Amino acid sequence: MLFTTNQILIGITNPLLLLVYIIRKLPLSFLYLLRLRFDGVNRTYYAYCLLQAADQARRLGIKRISSIEFGVAAGHGLIMLEKHAEQISHITGVKIDVYGFDKGVGLPAPADYKDLPYIWQKGFYKMDVSKLCRMLESSTQLILGNVSKTVPAFIKKKIAPIGFIAFDLDYYTSTRDALAIFEASDSKLLPRVFCYFDDIVGTDEEIISEYVGELLAIKEFNKTHKRKISKINGMYHKRVIKSTWSDMIYVMHDFNHKLYNKYIYPKKDRQSYL
């Protein structure tokens, strides 16, 4: 099927979005940056965050960064992250390592109400590990296991500074444990790490609130850490295409990072003259 029913209905009410859906069918490398501005690539939110992270790294003189997807499931997002990493690395000159974290056997049983058991249940989103590994680039690392164990082990390794993380673990408990990635030392983080949280808008049935799920995990992290995870204020208004994903983009600010205050704006001298 070329378009989903939902896309067709949206396209009828907003022809510009129908054009966007058509543009997304083009080869990814074709007019990549222009299409990104108009949501004309699949998983634009991955591309936007990864481009911002790579550009930040370039301006800071960092030549290699890491990108992570928490919650791989079938692997559609991780494969797309690989493709965006290839394009953005070519554009910015910054090398991008790709990592995917998942249990590999589907969701665990919900711990309690904070994991939204009325929406998600044990065994959802199972992975065909061998099939996915055959489809991934050899340089991409798939890390299997409970994030409560794999994340602490990962941040002890020698890795390029993390610039982008996609959180798609559904549960409060899993997201809480994954946020331990921000316990890494400054050398393993960009001063500002772009984050995409998949489960903070949701369907009509999900009824997401700050007392459950990913939003609760973010709120608790901010209460207990000097590093803070915050939305990009007003991002929705800056996008040409007004998309829901604008509300799902956050940045982890490491205020004490030695590079946090380094000037990176494209204009070296910002003046206003009469």
C-alpha positions in Angstrom: 0.0 0.0 0.0 1.5 3.3 -1.1 -0.2 5.4 1.7 -2.0 4.4 4.9 -5.7 5.4 5.4 -4.7 7.9 8.0 -2.2 9.6 5.6 -4.8 9.8 2.9 -7.3 11.4 5.2 -4.7 13.9 6.5 -3.7 14.6 2.9 -7.2 15.4 1.9 -7.5 18.1 4.6 -3.9 19.3 4.2 -2.5 18.8 0.6 1.0 20.0 1.8 1.2 16.9 4.0 0.2 14.7 1.1 3.1 16.2 -0.8 5.4 15.4 2.1 4.3 11.8 2.1 5.1 11.6 -1.6 8.5 13.2 -1.2 9.4 10.7 1.5 9.3 8.0 -1.2 12.3 9.5 -3.0 15.9 8.1 -2.5 17.1 9.4 0.9 20.2 11.1 -0.5 18.2 13.3 -3.0 18.1 16.9 -1.7 18.4 15.5 1.8 18.8 18.8 3.8 16.0 20.6 1.9 13.7 17.6 2.4 14.5 17.5 6.1 13.3 21.1 6.5 9.9 20.0 5.2 9.6 16.7 7.0 10.4 15.0 3.6 12.4 12.1 5.0 11.2 9.2 7.1 11.7 9.6 10.8 12.5 13.3 10.4 12.8 13.5 14.2 15.8 11.1 14.1 17.4 13.1 11.2 16.8 16.5 12.9 18.3 15.4 16.2 21.2 13.7 14.6 22.0 16.6 12.3 21.9 19.0 15.3 24.2 16.7 17.3 26.7 16.3 14.5 26.8 20.0 13.7 27.3 20.8 17.4 30.2 18.3 17.5 31.7 19.8 14.3 31.7 23.3 15.8 33.3 21.9 19.0 36.0 20.2 17.0 34.8 16.7 17.8 35.2 14.3 14.9 33.2 11.3 16.0 29.9 10.9 18.0 27.6 8.1 19.1 23.9 7.8 18.4 21.6 5.4 20.3 18.1 3.9 20.0 16.6 2.5 23.1 13.8 0.0 22.2 14.6 -1.5 18.8 11.8 -4.0 18.4 11.6 -5.2 14.8 14.4 -2.7 13.9 12.7 -0.2 11.6 14.0 2.8 13.6 17.5 1.5 13.9 17.8 0.8 10.2 16.6 4.3 9.5 19.0 5.7 12.1 21.8 4.0 10.2 20.7 5.6 6.9 20.4 9.1 8.4 23.8 8.7 10.1 25.4 7.9 6.7 23.9 11.0 5.1 24.7 13.3 8.0 28.2 12.1 8.4 28.8 12.8 4.7 27.4 16.3 5.1 29.1 17.3 8.3 32.3 15.3 8.2 31.5 13.9 11.6 31.7 10.1 12.0 28.6 8.6 13.7 28.5 5.3 15.5 25.1 3.6 15.9 24.0 1.5 18.8 20.7 -0.2 19.5 19.5 -1.4 23.0 16.8 -4.0 23.4 15.9 -7.1 25.5 15.4 -9.0 22.2 12.4 -10.9 23.6 9.7 -8.2 23.8 8.5 -6.1 26.7 8.8 -7.5 30.2 5.8 -7.6 32.4 4.7 -4.1 33.6 5.9 -3.4 37.1 2.9 -1.3 38.2 0.5 1.4 37.0 3.4 3.7 36.0 4.2 1.3 33.2 0.7 1.8 31.7 -0.4 -1.8 31.7 -3.7 -0.8 30.2 -1.8 -0.1 27.0 1.3 -2.3 27.0 1.7 -5.9 28.0 4.5 -8.5 28.4 5.8 -9.9 25.1 4.9 -6.9 22.9 7.4 -5.9 20.2 9.4 -9.1 20.0 12.6 -9.0 17.9 13.8 -11.5 15.3 17.4 -11.1 16.3 19.1 -13.1 13.6 17.0 -11.5 10.8 17.7 -8.0 12.1 21.4 -8.6 12.5 21.6 -9.7 8.8 20.0 -6.3 7.8 22.1 -4.0 9.9 25.4 -2.5 8.9 28.4 -4.4 10.3 29.5 -1.3 12.2 26.1 -1.0 14.1 26.1 -2.6 17.5 23.0 -4.3 18.8 23.2 -4.6 22.6 20.8 -7.1 24.0 19.7 -7.4 27.6 17.9 -5.4 30.4 19.0 -1.8 30.2 19.4 -1.8 34.0 22.5 -3.9 33.3 23.6 -3.1 29.8 23.6 0.7 30.2 26.0 0.8 33.3 28.3 -1.5 31.4 28.1 0.5 28.2 29.1 3.8 29.8 32.3 2.2 31.2 33.5 1.4 27.7 35.5 3.7 25.4 32.9 5.3 23.2 32.6 8.5 21.1 30.6 11.3 22.8 26.9 10.6 22.7 25.0 13.2 20.7 21.6 11.7 20.0 19.4 9.2 21.9 15.9 7.9 20.9 14.0 6.6 23.8 11.3 4.2 22.8 11.0 1.8 25.7 7.3 2.5 26.5 7.6 1.8 30.2 8.4 4.2 33.0 10.7 1.6 34.6 12.7 0.9 31.4 13.0 4.6 30.6 14.1 5.4 34.1 16.9 2.7 33.9 17.9 3.9 30.4 18.4 7.4 31.7 21.4 6.1 33.6 23.1 6.7 30.2 23.5 10.3 31.5 25.6 9.1 34.4 28.4 8.8 31.8 31.5 11.1 32.2 31.7 14.4 30.3 34.1 12.8 27.8 31.4 10.4 26.7 28.7 13.1 26.2 28.3 16.2 24.1 27.4 19.2 26.3 23.9 19.1 24.8 22.5 15.7 23.9 19.5 15.6 21.7 16.7 13.2 22.7 13.6 11.9 21.1 11.0 10.4 23.5 8.5 8.3 21.5 5.8 7.8 24.2 4.9 11.2 25.5 2.1 12.1 23.1 0.4 8.8 22.4 -3.0 7.7 21.1 -6.4 8.7 22.4 -6.3 5.5 24.5 -2.9 6.1 26.1 -3.8 9.4 27.9 -0.1 10.2 28.7 0.5 12.3 31.8 3.5 13.4 33.9 2.6 10.9 36.6 3.4 7.8 34.4 5.6 6.6 31.6 8.5 8.5 30.1 7.3 11.9 31.4 7.5 10.6 35.0 11.0 9.2 34.3 12.2 12.6 32.9 10.7 14.5 35.9 12.3 12.2 38.4 15.7 12.5 36.6 15.6 16.3 36.7 14.8 16.2 40.5 17.9 14.2 41.3 20.5 15.4 38.8 22.4 18.6 38.0 22.2 17.7 34.3 18.7 18.5 33.1 16.5 17.1 30.4 14.3 19.9 28.8 12.1 20.5 25.8 13.3 22.9 23.1 11.1 25.8 23.8 8.9 26.9 20.8 10.3 24.3 18.4 6.8 23.6 17.0 6.6 27.2 15.7 10.0 27.0 14.0 9.2 24.0 11.8 7.7 24.6 8.3 5.5 21.5 8.8 3.7 21.6 12.1 4.3 18.0 13.4 3.5 16.3 16.6 7.1 15.1 17.0 8.2 18.7 17.8 6.7 18.1 21.3 8.8 14.9 21.6 12.2 16.5 21.2 14.2 17.2 24.4 17.8 18.1 25.1 20.0 16.9 28.0 22.0 19.9 29.2 25.3 19.2 30.9 25.8 22.6 32.4 29.1 21.7 34.0 30.6 20.2 30.8 33.9 21.9 30.0 32.6 22.6 26.5 29.1 23.8 27.4 30.0 27.5 27.2 32.1 27.3 24.1 30.7 29.7 21.4 29.4 27.7 18.4 26.9 30.1 16.7 27.6 30.3 12.9 28.1 34.0 13.0 31.3 34.9 14.7 30.2 38.5 15.5 26.5 39.2 16.1 26.0 43.0 15.9 23.1 45.2 15.0 23.9 48.4 13.1 21.8 51.5 12.2 
